């Protein structure tokens, strides 16, 4: 069984950094906004490392927890999670690097929650980031190349998000989770990641509901990660056709960051997409009490794509409860 419940795991605090283009989109309240993509650094790589460092520094400072964190878990999109690796050396904290592409943040939260719930540790920081210019040149083309984009393409968000998890009761409780299974529907188009990931999201949702014996309407909101406009349609069609499930309470984070006028085609992508929307929009309202996160990840690299290999995908599920 890949699903389990947590007893006492809460989000103590969060901190978000957003890029300049994200700040011009639909969400106007971020903790911090970068002035430009270089973030006063010499390289784009250093800019993303700084993004993560700023997030963790703020979490530690705000909560007076420097030297009191038991575990740091994080991941990003750059080769061998190089951003998080280089950032982690700035902190004297035991570290686990994780990679599920755009599902890495929720994967990290699930791992941390299990450590805390079983009382192996008292607390943890979970961190992720993505940077448009770093990710685009790795997975597609350098921006300077000027390559045209397919209409199915998503636009990698720039930002970083971190949270502190512990057992101290707070407003936001991690209630349950389902660890996803990699799936492969023989799609090899890296410009159509919404279609690649939609089946994984549908399968993970079905397994979560079945294993925890819940109806789809148990949740006030089902928030998928970065399927984008096209992938979201495929996701809904998949669960309707295969499981006879119909959602009335679904939002895809990929469609909630940018404006249509910003020409991002199918929407936002990247591991920072879901947490940026969750902490800067969804949790700022009192509308939703039971929230299901379905983080989606396209598990390809430039090498596998260039060799025309099919792209596996994965989705991890995390249930949040907003306490009164």
C-alpha positions as CSV (number, residue, x, y, z in Angstrom):
1,X,0.0,0.0,0.0
2,X,1.4,3.3,-1.1
3,X,-1.0,5.5,1.0
4,X,-0.7,6.4,4.6
5,X,-2.0,8.9,7.2
6,X,0.0,11.3,9.4
7,X,-0.8,11.9,13.0
8,X,1.0,15.1,14.0
9,X,2.8,16.8,11.1
10,X,2.2,20.5,10.5
11,X,3.6,23.3,8.4
12,X,5.2,25.7,10.8
13,X,6.1,28.4,8.2
14,X,6.8,29.0,4.6
15,X,8.8,31.5,2.5
16,X,8.6,32.2,-1.2
17,X,10.8,34.0,-3.7
18,X,9.3,34.7,-7.2
19,X,10.8,35.9,-10.4
20,X,10.0,39.2,-12.1
21,X,7.7,37.7,-14.7
22,X,5.8,35.7,-12.1
23,X,5.2,39.0,-10.1
24,X,3.5,40.5,-13.2
25,X,1.1,37.6,-13.5
26,X,-2.1,36.6,-11.6
27,X,-0.6,36.4,-8.1
28,X,0.5,39.7,-6.5
29,X,1.6,38.6,-3.0
30,X,4.9,36.9,-2.7
31,X,7.3,37.1,0.2
32,X,10.0,38.4,-2.0
33,X,10.4,39.2,-5.7
34,X,13.6,39.2,-7.7
35,X,14.5,42.4,-9.6
36,X,15.9,40.4,-12.5
37,X,16.8,36.9,-13.5
38,X,20.4,37.3,-12.4
39,X,19.5,38.4,-8.8
40,X,22.7,40.4,-8.5
41,X,24.8,37.4,-9.3
42,X,27.3,36.8,-12.1
43,X,25.6,33.7,-13.5
44,X,22.1,32.2,-13.7
45,X,23.2,29.2,-11.8
46,X,24.4,31.4,-8.9
47,X,21.1,33.3,-9.0
48,X,19.1,30.1,-8.4
49,X,21.4,29.0,-5.6
50,X,20.9,32.4,-4.0
51,X,17.1,32.0,-4.3
52,X,17.2,28.8,-2.2
53,X,19.7,30.3,0.2
54,X,17.5,33.4,0.8
55,X,14.4,31.2,1.4
56,X,16.2,29.0,4.0
57,X,17.8,32.0,5.7
58,X,14.5,33.7,6.1
59,X,12.8,30.6,7.5
60,X,15.6,30.1,10.0
61,X,15.6,33.8,11.0
62,X,11.9,34.3,11.2
63,X,11.5,31.2,13.4
64,X,14.7,31.6,15.4
65,X,15.7,28.1,14.4
66,X,19.3,28.4,13.3
67,X,21.1,25.3,14.5
68,X,17.8,23.6,15.4
69,X,16.8,22.0,12.1
70,X,17.2,18.2,12.0
71,X,17.0,17.6,8.3
72,X,17.0,19.5,5.0
73,X,15.3,17.8,2.0
74,X,15.3,19.4,-1.4
75,X,15.6,19.1,-5.2
76,X,15.5,21.1,-8.4
77,X,15.7,20.6,-12.2
78,X,19.3,21.3,-12.9
79,X,21.7,18.4,-13.6
80,X,21.9,16.0,-10.7
81,X,20.0,18.6,-8.5
82,X,23.1,20.7,-8.6
83,X,21.4,23.9,-7.4
84,X,20.2,22.2,-4.1
85,X,23.5,20.4,-3.6
86,X,25.5,23.7,-3.9
87,X,23.0,25.5,-1.7
88,X,23.0,22.8,1.0
89,X,26.7,23.3,1.8
90,X,25.8,26.7,3.2
91,X,24.0,25.1,6.1
92,X,25.2,22.7,8.7
93,X,22.1,20.5,8.4
94,X,21.9,16.7,7.4
95,X,20.7,16.7,3.8
96,X,18.7,14.4,1.5
97,X,18.5,15.4,-2.1
98,X,15.4,14.2,-4.0
99,X,14.4,14.2,-7.7
100,X,10.9,13.7,-9.1
101,X,11.3,16.6,-11.6
102,X,8.3,18.9,-10.9
103,X,7.0,16.6,-8.2
104,X,10.1,17.0,-6.1
105,X,8.6,19.4,-3.5
106,X,5.8,17.1,-2.6
107,X,8.1,14.1,-2.6
108,X,10.4,15.9,-0.1
109,X,7.4,16.9,2.1
110,X,6.2,13.3,2.2
111,X,9.6,12.0,3.2
112,X,10.0,14.7,5.8
113,X,6.5,14.0,7.2
114,X,7.3,10.3,7.6
115,X,10.5,11.1,9.5
116,X,8.6,13.4,11.8
117,X,5.5,11.3,12.2
118,X,7.6,8.3,13.3
119,X,9.6,10.5,15.7
120,X,12.9,10.0,14.0
121,X,13.3,13.7,13.8
122,X,11.6,16.7,15.3
123,X,11.5,19.0,12.3
124,X,12.7,19.5,8.7
125,X,13.0,22.1,6.0
126,X,11.8,21.2,2.5
127,X,13.1,23.3,-0.3
128,X,12.7,23.5,-4.1
129,X,13.3,26.0,-6.9
130,X,13.3,26.4,-10.7
131,X,14.7,29.1,-12.9
132,X,13.3,29.7,-16.4
133,X,16.6,30.4,-18.1
134,X,18.5,27.5,-16.4
135,X,15.7,24.9,-17.1
136,X,14.9,26.0,-20.6
137,X,18.5,25.7,-21.8
138,X,18.7,22.2,-20.3
139,X,15.4,20.7,-21.3
140,X,14.6,22.7,-24.5
141,X,16.8,25.4,-26.1
142,X,18.8,28.4,-24.7
143,X,16.7,31.5,-24.8
144,X,19.3,33.2,-27.1
145,X,18.7,30.5,-29.7
146,X,15.3,32.0,-30.5
147,X,13.7,28.6,-31.2
148,X,9.9,28.7,-31.7
149,X,7.8,27.0,-29.1
150,X,5.0,24.5,-29.7
151,X,1.6,25.6,-28.5
152,X,1.6,22.6,-26.1
153,X,4.8,23.8,-24.4
154,X,4.7,25.1,-20.8
155,X,6.9,27.9,-19.4
156,X,9.2,27.1,-16.5
157,X,8.4,29.3,-13.5
158,X,11.2,31.1,-11.7
159,X,11.2,31.0,-7.9
160,X,12.0,29.1,-4.8
161,X,9.7,27.9,-2.0
162,X,10.7,26.4,1.4
163,X,8.7,25.2,4.4
164,X,9.4,24.1,7.9
165,X,7.6,20.9,9.1
166,X,7.3,19.8,12.7
167,X,4.9,18.4,15.3
168,X,3.9,21.7,16.7
169,X,0.2,22.3,16.0
170,X,-0.4,25.0,13.4
171,X,-3.1,26.1,11.0
172,X,-1.9,23.7,8.2
173,X,-1.8,20.0,8.9
174,X,-0.3,17.3,6.6
175,X,-3.0,14.6,6.8
176,X,-2.1,11.8,4.4
177,X,-0.1,11.0,1.3
178,X,0.2,8.6,-1.6
179,X,3.5,7.8,-3.2
180,X,3.1,7.6,-6.9
181,X,4.3,4.9,-9.4
182,X,6.2,5.8,-12.6
183,X,4.1,5.3,-15.7
184,X,5.0,5.2,-19.3
185,X,2.4,5.8,-22.0
186,X,5.0,5.8,-24.8
187,X,5.0,9.5,-25.3
188,X,8.4,11.0,-26.3
189,X,7.4,14.7,-26.9
190,X,9.2,16.9,-24.3
191,X,7.2,19.9,-25.6
192,X,4.0,18.2,-24.5
193,X,4.6,17.5,-20.8
194,X,1.0,18.0,-19.8
195,X,0.0,15.0,-21.9
196,X,3.0,13.0,-20.6
197,X,2.1,13.6,-16.9
198,X,-1.7,13.5,-17.0
199,X,-2.1,9.7,-16.8
200,X,0.3,9.6,-13.8
201,X,-1.8,12.2,-12.0
202,X,-5.0,10.3,-12.8
203,X,-3.6,7.0,-11.6
204,X,-2.2,8.5,-8.4
205,X,-5.6,10.2,-7.6
206,X,-7.5,7.0,-8.1
207,X,-5.1,5.0,-5.9
208,X,-5.3,7.7,-3.2
209,X,-9.1,7.6,-3.1
210,X,-9.3,3.8,-3.3
211,X,-6.6,3.1,-0.6
212,X,-8.0,5.6,1.8
213,X,-11.6,4.7,0.9
214,X,-12.6,8.3,0.0
215,X,-15.0,9.8,-2.5
216,X,-13.6,12.4,-4.9
217,X,-15.8,15.1,-3.3
218,X,-14.2,14.5,0.0
219,X,-11.8,17.3,-0.9
220,X,-12.8,20.9,-1.3
221,X,-10.0,21.4,-3.8
222,X,-7.8,19.1,-5.9
223,X,-4.7,21.1,-6.9
224,X,-2.5,19.5,-9.6
225,X,1.0,20.7,-10.2
226,X,1.8,21.7,-13.7
227,X,-0.3,19.9,-16.3
228,X,-1.1,23.2,-18.0
229,X,-4.2,23.9,-19.9
230,X,-4.0,21.0,-22.3
231,X,-2.7,18.5,-19.8
232,X,-5.6,19.4,-17.4
233,X,-8.2,18.5,-20.1
234,X,-6.5,15.2,-20.7
235,X,-6.4,14.5,-17.0
236,X,-10.1,15.1,-16.6
237,X,-10.9,13.0,-19.7
238,X,-8.7,10.2,-18.4
239,X,-10.4,9.9,-15.0
240,X,-13.8,10.1,-16.5
241,X,-13.2,7.5,-19.1
242,X,-11.2,5.0,-17.0
243,X,-12.6,5.5,-13.5
244,X,-16.0,7.2,-14.1
245,X,-14.9,10.1,-11.9
246,X,-15.9,13.7,-12.5
247,X,-14.3,16.6,-10.7
248,X,-16.0,19.9,-9.9
249,X,-13.3,21.1,-7.6
250,X,-10.0,21.0,-9.7
251,X,-7.5,23.7,-10.2
252,X,-4.1,23.2,-12.0
253,X,-1.4,25.4,-10.6
254,X,0.1,25.7,-14.0
255,X,-2.7,27.9,-15.1
256,X,-2.7,30.2,-12.0
257,X,0.6,32.1,-12.2
258,X,0.8,33.8,-15.5
259,X,-1.6,35.9,-17.5
260,X,-2.6,34.8,-21.0
261,X,-1.1,38.0,-22.3
262,X,2.3,36.9,-21.1
263,X,2.3,34.3,-23.9
264,X,3.3,31.2,-21.9
265,X,1.3,28.9,-24.1
266,X,-0.1,26.0,-22.1
267,X,0.9,27.5,-18.7
268,X,3.5,27.3,-16.0
269,X,5.7,24.3,-15.2
270,X,8.6,23.6,-12.8
271,X,8.7,22.2,-9.2
272,X,8.1,25.7,-7.8
273,X,4.8,26.1,-9.7
274,X,2.6,24.1,-7.2
275,X,4.0,25.6,-4.0
276,X,4.0,29.1,-5.3
277,X,0.3,28.8,-6.0
278,X,-0.4,26.9,-2.8
279,X,1.2,29.3,-0.4
280,X,0.7,32.6,-2.2
281,X,-2.9,32.1,-3.3
282,X,-4.8,29.0,-2.1
283,X,-3.8,29.1,1.5
284,X,-4.3,32.9,1.7
285,X,-8.0,32.3,1.5
286,X,-10.4,30.6,3.9
287,X,-12.3,28.9,1.1
288,X,-10.7,25.5,1.3
289,X,-10.4,23.2,4.3
290,X,-9.4,19.9,2.7
291,X,-6.9,20.2,-0.1
292,X,-5.4,17.5,-2.2
293,X,-2.1,18.2,-3.9
294,X,-1.2,16.1,-6.9
295,X,2.4,17.0,-7.9
296,X,3.3,15.9,-11.4
297,X,6.8,15.1,-12.8
298,X,8.1,14.4,-16.3
299,X,11.1,12.1,-15.8
300,X,13.2,12.8,-18.8
301,X,16.6,14.3,-19.5
302,X,18.1,16.0,-22.6
303,X,19.9,12.7,-23.3
304,X,16.9,10.5,-23.2
305,X,14.9,13.1,-25.3
306,X,17.6,13.4,-27.9
307,X,17.6,9.6,-28.2
308,X,13.8,9.6,-28.8
309,X,13.1,7.5,-25.7
310,X,9.6,7.6,-24.3
311,X,9.2,9.8,-21.2
312,X,8.1,8.2,-17.9
313,X,6.1,10.3,-15.5
314,X,5.1,10.3,-11.9
315,X,2.7,12.0,-9.5
316,X,2.9,12.2,-5.7
317,X,-0.2,13.0,-3.6
318,X,-0.4,15.0,-0.4
319,X,-3.5,15.9,1.6
320,X,-3.6,19.1,3.6
321,X,-6.2,20.1,6.2
322,X,-6.7,23.8,7.1
323,X,-7.4,23.8,10.8
324,X,-10.0,26.2,12.3
